[in-house]
Amino acid sequence: MKRRQFLKGAGLGLAATTVAAPAIAQSMPEIKWRLTSSFPKSLDTIYGAADVFAKHVAEASDNKIQIQVFAAGEIVPGLQAADAVQNGTVEMCHTAPYYYVGKDPSFAFGTCVPFGLNARQTTAWFYHNGGMDMLNEFYKKFNIYGMPGGNTGTQMGGWFRKEIKTPADLSGLKMRIGGLAGQVLQKLGAVPQQIAAGDIYPALEKGTIDAAEWVGPYDDEKLGFNKVAPFYYYPGWWEGGPALQFFINTEKWASLPKNYQALFQTAAGYVNGDMLAKYDARNPAAIRRLAQAGAQLRPFSPEIIDAAFKASSDLYAEISAKNENFKKLHDSYMAFRSEEYLWWQISDYAFDSIMIRNRTRT
């Protein structure tokens, strides 16, 4: 008798389990969103991050969440991605926040500023020193909620049609460059241009611009810049650890169930590490190929670095004096930078220096 009661109870338990699972699944709403990227499909690392994000949220939600990714120009031009999110044309985008410094220079801290943090330090500031909280407080003014969405690592200084040896060589030079770096170079006499990725090559080829920076060897090789400008400068002192972010319309973000919001955050966190890993894995072979094809690698001279550092500090002081949002972000970011490099000089920098000296030893 007891055995029959046990089996009966076990059967009821099994029945309850089989009923509960579909009930939970049915309680998860289906959403279909559109995501516009600021990048062309040809750049599998930076554009591909949005595809990776969409794939992860779809699989984790049993396809309840479907996000269709559009390349730059398919819905709106790449540099208008944030506007499309702000006005509700699309639910979300994948972009570089510093593209929008024309709206407010504070956007730069969502990507990077000249002589700022490296990639790991940027992620640490976002997640563990209040960076994203402060940025999202700022983004509210633009109907945007942001999440980290990748990092390229330290970028190259770009492609130049002629050698640049001193600050005087920058006078009148027309250069494609994004974020606050353009304003820094403007202080040194250059003429900055903000041009989307797909339009850089023809501008450089036709001589409309004299120089252009994008990301680094892997992407730059794909875009063919070495075919139209021979001198490849390093490092990109204006992009020590530039971050990409996912922007979501605030009303759409608030409409998501909490478990969906957590899923989005988890997927974005994966993308944030995955992109950097891809660039780190692919750039070494790409720089070899570019050098073998004739690219002439050049370091920026100490004179240019010193002049740019001073111009950057002057620019930050000028903007902070008239923009409270910028000052709040700047003060937090720069204090964190100081602490990070206090540690870095006895950890990563010391170790990397040893390993670089011994790279070719067996």
Summary of the structure (lengths in Angstrom):
residues: 362
radius of gyration: 23.6
end to end distance: 75.6
largest distance: 97.6
contacts: 1209
relative contact order: 0.15
helix: 56%
strand: 14%
